[in-house]
Amino acid sequence: MRGLTRAAKRAGEMAFNAGGGAVNWFPGHMAAASRAIRDRLKLADLVIEVRDARIPLSSANEDLQPVLAAKRRILALNKKDLANPNIMNLLGLAELKLKEAISKEPTLLIMVVGVPNVGKSALINSIHRIATSRFPVHDKNKRATVGPLPGVTQDIAGYKIASQPSIYVLDTPGVLVPSIPDMETGLKLALTGAVKDSAVGEERIAKYLLSLLNIRKTPLHWERLVHRRDELHEETCSRNENDSRDSLRRRRCLNNADALYVQDLVTDVQRTLCSTCLDFTGNTEEESELESLIDMQLAALRKVFRIPHKPFDETHGPTSKKLLTLFRSGKLGPFILDDLPDEQ
């Protein structure tokens, strides 16, 4: 894991970050939200701290850790494999803790905390569904509002999820620390969606992602797709000769297709990143040459995404946005960006 740490640190220190301008990690509303969370924490019987499984260390709010350590707490790693089946495991543990707490207290107040866009509200709604199936509810209860971008929850909101016993949940706004200690941590949070893209810049985040992939040599693991492309091309051409109306031509022959299926697109992105790595003759240990490779990859991906090239426009905003969407939706595969201790 130490090799991955060096990779992330090196990627975070590259020149494109220094030239990207200052980043406001801590917008004004977070200061008020942090104070409100601290006040409410004193009243909570149980705290669920939600972190992103891709960055289990970087997504911890270090300012709140001393307060959280003194509370009865569940640490929930959400977005494992960017799928929801893991939520059922979280709910099983939450239900066990709830039963323990209910046996001691007739009324239970649960507080859910975490950085922005880590899945707090979605987890609350899942707990709500489980609670209503276990405990009677007499009134129609509200659901927490969820969304794909950070900042959906602006204020602390309370929900009653069960009666007899009475169980209340407080959904809190996602908050970061006032000062993120290093650019590497900040870029990890931005890459996983905890910081709005507009605050950092989509191209800056995409370049960080590509630098990580190239330093870890991840695209080379997709080399089989380069050979698979040739096999598919031969297979498609053979079938097209026999039947020009074959549906496979519409799906696989990308030159003539009207639309790309998502999996076709993902495969083409992986293949393109691998091909550019294999064709690159420079030394990626040198920062300037690694940046040249990244620029080549973004230019190649522009064609994959079918984004028209505008004269005198050398930026990669639309390409970066599409690449980040694929990463965040898990289409490029699962990734752990933090350095985790080796198992003893």
Disulfide bonds with the S-S distance in Angstrom:
none
